[in-house]
């Protein structure tokens, strides 16, 4: 991911890039280990929630012009950061797509 475009400092952009690489490496190290991958996704979701509900909420501007500029920046730079949650329905649909292999008993 390229964070250079809208990040306030090169130092932060470099740290975010490094963090992204570490997360990708961690996921690759646990490829095929569904429980471990689920734990990684849960950790990312928890971090997202903590930042959004804590630091981000506290940093929101109280001035309409600054709030408008923030909203415009969010819209121009790709929208609101969102972590999609999987659903049981999506898991079942994948399961139903796979051909059945009868088990010989």
C-alpha positions in Angstrom: 0.0 0.0 0.0 1.3 3.4 -0.8 0.6 5.8 2.1 2.9 8.6 0.8 0.0 10.4 -1.0 -2.0 11.7 1.9 0.1 11.1 5.0 1.4 14.2 6.8 5.0 13.1 7.1 7.4 10.8 5.4 8.3 9.2 8.7 4.7 8.2 9.3 4.4 6.9 5.7 7.5 4.8 6.2 6.2 3.3 9.5 2.8 2.5 8.0 4.5 0.8 5.0 6.7 -1.2 7.3 3.7 -2.2 9.5 1.7 -3.3 6.4 4.7 -5.5 5.3 4.9 -7.0 8.8 1.2 -7.9 8.8 1.4 -9.4 5.3 4.5 -11.4 6.3 2.7 -12.6 9.5 -0.4 -13.7 7.4 1.9 -15.5 4.9 3.6 -17.3 7.7 0.3 -18.7 8.8 -1.1 -19.4 5.4 -3.6 -22.3 5.6 -3.9 -22.0 9.4 -7.5 -20.7 9.5 -7.7 -20.1 13.3 -4.4 -18.2 13.3 -5.5 -16.1 10.3 -8.8 -15.4 12.0 -6.9 -14.2 15.1 -4.9 -11.8 12.9 -8.1 -10.4 11.3 -9.7 -10.0 14.8 -6.6 -8.2 16.0 -6.7 -5.8 13.0 -10.4 -5.2 13.6 -9.9 -4.5 17.3 -7.0 -2.0 16.5 -9.2 -0.3 13.9 -12.1 0.1 16.4 -9.7 1.4 19.2 -8.2 4.0 16.9 -11.6 5.0 15.4 -13.5 5.3 18.7 -10.6 6.7 20.7 -7.9 8.8 19.1 -9.8 9.6 15.9 -13.0 10.7 17.7 -11.0 12.9 20.0 -9.1 14.5 17.1 -12.3 15.5 15.2 -12.4 19.2 14.5 -15.0 21.4 16.3 -14.9 24.0 13.5 -17.2 23.6 10.5 -14.7 24.7 7.9 -12.1 22.2 9.1 -14.7 19.4 9.4 -15.7 20.1 5.8 -12.1 20.0 4.6 -11.7 16.7 6.5 -14.8 15.2 4.9 -13.7 16.4 1.4 -10.2 14.8 2.0 -11.9 11.5 3.1 -14.0 11.5 -0.1 -11.1 12.4 -2.4 -8.7 9.9 -1.0 -10.8 6.8 -1.2 -13.5 7.1 1.4 -13.8 5.9 5.0 -11.5 3.1 6.1 -13.6 0.0 6.5 -12.8 -3.5 7.6 -15.4 -5.9 6.1 -16.6 -8.6 8.3 -17.2 -12.0 6.9 -20.5 -13.6 7.5 -21.6 -17.2 8.0 -23.6 -16.9 4.8 -20.4 -16.1 2.8 -18.6 -19.1 4.4 -21.5 -21.4 3.6 -21.7 -20.1 0.0 -18.0 -21.1 -0.5 -18.7 -24.5 1.1 -21.7 -25.0 -1.3 -19.5 -24.1 -4.4 -17.1 -27.0 -3.8 -18.0 -30.3 -5.3 -19.0 -33.0 -2.9 -16.6 -35.9 -2.5 -18.5 -38.9 -1.2 -16.7 -40.6 1.6 -16.4 -44.4 1.4 -17.3 -46.0 4.6 
